[in-house]
Amino acid sequence: MPDRGDVIWLELDPQAGREQAGRRPAVVLSPASYNAPTSRALCVPITTKAKGYPFEVALPSDFPIQGVAFADQVTCLEWRARRARPVAVLPAGVLAPLLARTRALLE
């Protein structure tokens, strides 16, 4: 079961509009205490195509997945239906700014 800070692979098909599609990595923002009973998780996508947006958070260069997480693209997904597979856990020094940038959108 995914927990806050986990990086997971998700199957995002079918997609709609400008959403990412296919098998994609994502960072889980919601805690396991939410994810377990609901079978849902709040996630942000990871992409290798950094564009310099203020809401991008770079992953460490030695991390198993390369790229940036989009703190402004939060989505709630059914992690079981999207066949979530664990990859790694983000270091606290990366997770904290990611959560801060997401929080900035809500305050």
C-alpha positions as CSV (number, residue, x, y, z in Angstrom):
1,M,0.0,0.0,0.0
2,P,1.4,3.4,-1.0
3,D,2.4,5.9,1.7
4,R,3.4,9.6,1.6
5,G,6.7,10.0,-0.1
6,D,6.6,6.8,-2.1
7,V,7.4,6.9,-5.7
8,I,5.2,4.4,-7.6
9,W,4.5,3.3,-11.2
10,L,0.9,3.8,-12.3
11,E,-1.1,2.7,-15.3
12,L,-2.8,6.0,-16.4
13,D,-4.8,4.7,-19.4
14,P,-7.4,5.8,-20.2
15,Q,-6.5,9.4,-20.1
16,A,-8.5,12.5,-20.9
17,G,-7.6,16.0,-22.2
18,R,-4.0,17.0,-21.4
19,E,-3.4,14.3,-18.8
20,Q,-0.4,12.1,-19.1
21,A,-1.1,8.6,-20.4
22,G,0.5,5.2,-20.2
23,R,2.7,3.8,-17.5
24,R,4.1,6.7,-15.5
25,P,5.9,7.3,-12.2
26,A,4.3,9.4,-9.5
27,V,4.9,10.6,-6.0
28,V,2.3,9.8,-3.4
29,L,1.4,12.8,-1.2
30,S,-1.3,11.3,1.0
31,P,-0.6,9.2,4.0
32,A,-1.2,5.5,4.3
33,S,-3.9,6.2,6.8
34,Y,-6.0,7.7,4.0
35,N,-4.8,5.5,1.2
36,A,-5.5,2.1,2.8
37,P,-9.2,2.5,3.7
38,T,-10.1,4.4,0.5
39,S,-7.9,2.6,-2.0
40,R,-7.1,6.0,-3.3
41,A,-4.0,8.2,-3.1
42,L,-3.2,11.8,-3.9
43,C,-0.3,11.8,-6.3
44,V,1.7,14.1,-8.5
45,P,3.3,13.0,-11.8
46,I,7.0,12.7,-12.5
47,T,8.3,13.6,-16.0
48,T,11.7,13.7,-17.6
49,K,10.8,16.8,-19.5
50,A,11.7,19.6,-17.1
51,K,10.5,23.1,-18.3
52,G,11.7,25.3,-15.5
53,Y,8.2,25.8,-14.0
54,P,8.1,27.1,-10.4
55,F,6.2,24.1,-9.3
56,E,8.7,21.5,-10.6
57,V,10.7,19.7,-7.9
58,A,13.8,17.9,-9.2
59,L,14.5,14.3,-8.1
60,P,18.0,13.5,-6.9
61,S,20.5,12.6,-9.7
62,D,21.2,9.2,-8.0
63,F,17.5,8.3,-7.6
64,P,16.1,5.3,-9.4
65,I,13.7,7.5,-11.4
66,Q,15.0,10.6,-13.1
67,G,13.1,13.8,-13.7
68,V,10.9,16.3,-11.9
69,A,7.7,16.0,-10.0
70,F,4.9,18.5,-10.8
71,A,3.7,19.8,-7.5
72,D,0.8,21.6,-9.2
73,Q,-0.7,18.5,-10.9
74,V,-2.2,16.7,-7.9
75,T,-4.7,14.0,-8.7
76,C,-6.6,11.4,-6.7
77,L,-6.2,7.9,-8.2
78,E,-7.5,4.5,-7.2
79,W,-4.1,3.0,-6.7
80,R,-5.2,-0.6,-6.9
81,A,-7.1,0.0,-10.2
82,R,-4.1,1.8,-11.5
83,R,-1.9,-1.1,-10.6
84,A,0.5,0.9,-8.4
85,R,3.9,-0.6,-8.0
86,P,6.5,0.7,-5.6
87,V,9.8,2.1,-6.8
88,A,11.5,3.9,-4.0
89,V,10.9,6.5,-1.2
90,L,11.8,10.1,-1.8
91,P,14.4,11.6,0.6
92,A,12.9,14.0,3.2
93,G,14.9,16.8,1.6
94,V,13.0,16.4,-1.6
95,L,9.6,15.5,-0.2
96,A,9.4,18.6,2.0
97,P,9.7,21.2,-0.8
98,L,7.3,19.2,-2.9
99,L,4.7,19.3,-0.2
100,A,5.4,23.0,0.5
101,R,4.8,23.9,-3.2
102,T,1.6,21.9,-3.3
103,R,0.5,23.5,0.0
104,A,1.1,26.9,-1.5
105,L,-1.6,26.3,-4.1
106,L,-4.1,25.6,-1.4
107,E,-3.5,28.4,1.0
